[in-house]
């Protein structure tokens, strides 16, 4: 698509996970001059799998990434729940809870998705790794930015796509706490050797308020371990202390059943531990002045919704498109939020249904789920709930505008 003068704007994107590169992809296509700053040394590879469903699948199709992501599809075939002794209670297909569509939805490693987004950009978009925004100030018709490295640059717009604990959001809107909607759980994710003979399956052990899980792709690959536990208050004090994180998780799993001791030991030893809270971000507005937010920085849905990456992909497409069709950034940001907020909020609401099945907090919730599993056997048809039906509707709850067509119409005018 040819660059037009009104689109010749310099944009800084903070964050190179999913939302940031997806936004950079579309802004570059629409003729913007894009820089991405990322505190990590490179785009992160590997990682647990994420789902691309509904409207997000159409986004990656429009990006031309569908063939590559189909090849990267890992395809979890079932989720199996076990009791304290490791005996199988019952299994079901993931779509029976998520509301997904088998054969249409994509499930890919997070790193494969990140690499698919980054590869077409690396020779077109400026990436500044090992750096982050230290300060930003709106001055006149631009934003003066100082990076941690000391580099000073001026941009027309800044977009924070830097996750749940967004540094950009903090710099512009203040501390995270007023916007942080804690869902009552803490989790630790890590990898360990696949000593369990698992492939294309998740195995889940529960006690009320405690979940231990093994999630396997290929039998020759490490498995992903997850330890999730209920807690009244988020442990913000542990975020900067890896030892405190490991101690907190270990203290929350004193159980000797199933593979829990092995998971705790692996968590202690892991060099890829990812510790965080199960939370969402609820903001009164997604922009201020020349700075806007995208992905989890604007509207984190939490992993209980299963929709974080999908909503991020859709939001990036919409934000870039609205910036391309509006001359005024304020009008673009307002149109982006008006179009995306109902979709994001509907997908945030899915976390409630997902939590009671996979991470039941009370004995009553756990017993009710197990009764369904035992009564229905491996088919577990009783778990096709209203929540799953709402999931299907939420995944496809936004009709994508054709911004390329709109841009062409504007150019002709």
Secondary structure, 3 states (H helix, E strand, C coil): CCCCHHHCCEEEEECCCCHHHHHHHHHHHCCCEEEEEECCCCCCCCCCEEEECCHHHHHHHHCCCHHHHHHCCCCCCEEEEECCCCCEEEEECCHHHHCCCCCCCEEEEHHHHHHHHHHCCCCCCEEEECCCEEEEEEECCEEEEEECCCCEEEECEEEECCCCCCHHHHHHHCCCHHHEEEEEEEEEEEEECCCCCCCCEEEEEEECCEEEEEEECCCCCCEEEEEEEECCCCCHHHCCCHHHHHHHHHHCCCCCCCCHHHHHHHHHHCCCCEEEEEEEECCCCCEECCEEECCHHHHCCCCCCCCHHHHHHHHHHHHHHHHHHCCCHHHHHHHHHHHHHHHHHHHHCHHHHHHHHHCCCCHHHHHHHHHHHHHHHHHCHHHCCHHHHHHHHHHCCCCCCCHHHHHHHHHHC
